[in-house]
């Protein structure tokens, strides 16, 4: 497919390409393609992120799959069956999932899946992107501004703090420790 939604490179230098027709993995000038026929919950891929073990976590329109040791497997928790827009693995070995219905965090140490929504302090339930800065703070881009997760609490930033009132889609930290929000 010409519609590429997600790109990632693994530790071995393989390129992972998420499209609306599944996932393609480029290695040694060859492509291997995977679809629902191979076990994906959906062919519409929105995000790809490799965890600390090298396994590829694949966010689809209908939930999450993991590609580990050549096999597509379900996650180690009840699959949220939601559009997974972003997957992020933090330094504490927790995995974060951005959805249209809140922010999910899976803790490998406790084997617990938590769901955060506006009633928990998030700016909005439509989450677009998750990242972690060099200091260890989690930053969340939402349709209603930016949320920071630090010390188990959320703090929100919006137009009143100098941001535009448009949705936040991406966050990156530069070499001077400044956050860029798009």
Secondary structure as GFF3:
##gff-version 3
##sequence-region A 1 182
A	DSSP	beta_strand	4	9	.	.	.	ID=ss1
A	DSSP	beta_strand	15	19	.	.	.	ID=ss2
A	DSSP	beta_strand	22	27	.	.	.	ID=ss3
A	DSSP	beta_strand	30	34	.	.	.	ID=ss4
A	DSSP	three_ten_helix	36	38	.	.	.	ID=ss5
A	DSSP	beta_strand	45	50	.	.	.	ID=ss6
A	DSSP	beta_strand	56	60	.	.	.	ID=ss7
A	DSSP	beta_strand	63	68	.	.	.	ID=ss8
A	DSSP	beta_strand	71	74	.	.	.	ID=ss9
A	DSSP	beta_strand	86	89	.	.	.	ID=ss10
A	DSSP	beta_strand	94	99	.	.	.	ID=ss11
A	DSSP	beta_strand	102	107	.	.	.	ID=ss12
A	DSSP	beta_strand	112	116	.	.	.	ID=ss13
A	DSSP	three_ten_helix	118	120	.	.	.	ID=ss14
A	DSSP	beta_strand	127	132	.	.	.	ID=ss15
A	DSSP	beta_strand	138	142	.	.	.	ID=ss16
A	DSSP	beta_strand	145	150	.	.	.	ID=ss17
A	DSSP	beta_strand	153	157	.	.	.	ID=ss18
A	DSSP	three_ten_helix	159	161	.	.	.	ID=ss19
A	DSSP	beta_strand	171	173	.	.	.	ID=ss20
A	DSSP	beta_strand	179	181	.	.	.	ID=ss21
###
